[in-house]
């Protein structure tokens, strides 16, 4: 029964090997700088992957896939795959440590976007494309995990989004194979549209492709040290805004729309609030932007509000110079996130909505103890299990953020840097606050201990906490 997760991991590593072989060929043709590293990585990934497939092939005959297998597969996929995918960085001419290579890769696959690399403008283009592809793969993996795995694992209220809860009138096919095919096709289509829009906005073909890969995945890796500020063009900013929002919307709503449910986005309780929230914060922020901050106030504020809220992490300038109020605003936005079933991280809109519903119900019970209340969300009746799941997630989230910040201060970081680093890693956002890891900095000067802590927090946040922590419970293995 437990052989199926290892069989799936083997197939995943074989797929990684095939992609690395393609990059080896491209690098040998285009830049001839790091093709040996890609080739060696492909061979190692292929050997391990094929070995797992051979060892556990008999598990393919076992159709059972229980809760324990789901947790193991989720944890294996998001730990072993990034470790193997870090080899092209480690074996390249970047001359970076294994710690830095793993940090960069985990940050990419989890679509966090924190980086230890500098001088991106002169980096081997195939390495730039590799880190963009890692974010793109991580983005579609996150969508599939959120739709197929997280409701099954009943983590943090995600059971609300089980496929069975779709309306009976829906014409959407919910078989896993069909769903995976449709999501992949949609993801590719949106990425191509984003790349075309960037090209029309003035980007080169290479920049357009890379930024499209990291915009839809809400990852935020750029091909330039100045991120989107390198282009300084409002057209580029608005393409980024539109497609960052597109990546943070529920992908099931896209599929329902294409299957004939024209009002699928309006029927999803997350989407209207999410869009209204982004618009309200952007307009309000533009009103309070200092007069000496320059022109295009709404565009600049909206870009950074959308970037941080959707956990993308693109930046066009250092917004810390806008004043203390904006520093506090962007720190708060770090925790918000997009919709369930999207590529974004953090707490996510639906959990705030559920928290408000349960808080309101509790408030009413205080003054009317005998009141009978039936809470619903998106047409689903809320039960005690969902409420406990959400509250447990939020409690553990706050605890992980606080302990992470405390642990980082012990490595010598100041309190602002430590807390913002803990938040940006756990929420998979990217840039933090302060001189070191702010929008104009990066994580290269941090100690190896701090980087491994942040790597763990990135994985913990991406796997919705419980999917990873449950493996440390002795009762899980009994």
Secondary structure by P-SEA (a helix, b strand, c coil): ccaaaaaaaaaaaaaaaaaaaaaaaaaaccccccaaaaaaaaaaaaaaaaaaaaacccccccccccaaaaaaaaaaaacaaaaaaacccccccccccaaaaaaaaaaaaaccccccccccccccaaaaaaaaaaaaaaaaaaaaaacccccccccccccccccccccccccccccaaaaaaaaaaaaaaaaaaaaaaaaaacccaaaaaaaaaaaaaccccccccccccccccaaaaaaaaaaaaaaaccaaaaaaaaacccccccccaaaaaaaaaaaaaaaaaaaacccccccaaaaaaaaaaaaaaacccccccccccccaaaaaaaaaaccbbbbcccccccccaaaaaaaaaaaaaaaaaaccccbbbbbbcccccccaaaaaaaaaaaaaaaaaaaaaaaaaaaacccaaaaaaaaaaaaaccccccccccccccccccccaaaaaaaaaaaaaaaaccccccccccccccc
